[in-house]
């Protein structure tokens, strides 16, 4: 698309959503504590399922209501009996990161997993229900890992499943965490079980030698024919640098590549160099890690949040676009985690970019004026590292002559339909403008999310307290 050399307003379709930057918002979120949220849409309702038998639902992707957790489990009230074999084998007292899919017979298939935690002693099984809210009745264990003879440097830890259909209607499950990497297995679309001849573990897609990579999730984008494999690098605790990355392939079985053309099959730790993040830091397109939008003069510094270890995401195409759903932690409190939903777009390079602010349903956005592309923006570079310490934004001024001034000089353009082309220090980034809710400042502001051709992510949030 030809980019215009002047800033124009968004299309009339978007105008009704917008309001002046800095105007009081008072948006409320239904914050659900669901770790490792995996999303399912059914009957007008979005469901997310997570570790410890946590589950929540929402009609708008913003207001989540928890309806199950381990001590008040409605997904299966008799889980200690139903899943005794898996819990016993894995020497576990809880469940990790399940995934639920509805098959053509109308029933709901939960891929659950149990793991001891300090070693890859795991069991991954299947349970079925007539309702997305359960109860789920156990069918059988599908995979085990960690038994005698198991090589943890080469074989997968049998946890973190994601079941999905490919473009041709074949059913697959991608799974794995640390250990020997991320693997892909084909399933029977009628029974949900592993297809004969596909045992024991399937095809290795990436990882190995205990590289800290887990939480695989695959979506297919029919607009460009790519399968996108989302991953979480690093550790999940508040100081461990969890970050969300993605790679892609035209074939569901791979090979998957990142934006620099790296074959993800080579993404693993060096032999004997276990859990070394440096060995894999150069692989995958990093979408987000820990961050903070540093408040500027005139802004409220008391509410400024520090986001730590965002990860274990799922993704879904809904009526008005794509969305990414993940959990996140916060500095100073390792025990607290909540679910966040963010808009997601595919840029001119064919890579997903995600919004720098949480999603607010259109019905909850007041009427207002068009977006404001000029002024001071808090700009954040996510880099390529597994950052245990959050990256902080820096102020850049976007001028009416379409130049950018500050610590990084450049130019910017708007195509009039929400796309942005931004050049900073000679690097070109392609992405999207949006109106986002800045929770730190309790205001709706112009935001952008963009990515360079080699997969470097940059976010921007317009400042509220500066002289615009």
Secondary structure, DSSP 8 states (H G I E B T S, - for coil): ----SS-----HHHHTT---TT-B-----B----TT-EEEEETTEEEEEEGGGEEEEESSSSB-EEEEBTTB-SS-TTHHHHTHHHHHHTT-SS-EEEEEEE-TTS-EEEEEEEE-SSS--EEEEEEEESSTT---EEEEEEEEESSTT--TTTS--S---EEEE-TTS-EEEEE-BSTT-EEEEEE-TTT-SB-TTS-SS-EEEE--TT-SEEEEEEEEETTTTEEEEEEEESBSSTTTB-EEEEEEESSTT---B-TT--BGGG-S--TT-TT-GGGTTTSSEEEE-SEE----TTS--TT---EEEEEEEEEEEETTEEEEEEEEEETTEEEEEEEEEEEEEE-TTS-EEE-SS----GGGS--------SEEEEEEE--SS--SS-EE-EEEEE-TTSEEEESS-EEEEE-SSSEEEEEETTEEEEEEEEEEEETTTTEEEEEEEEEETT--EEEEEE-SSS--
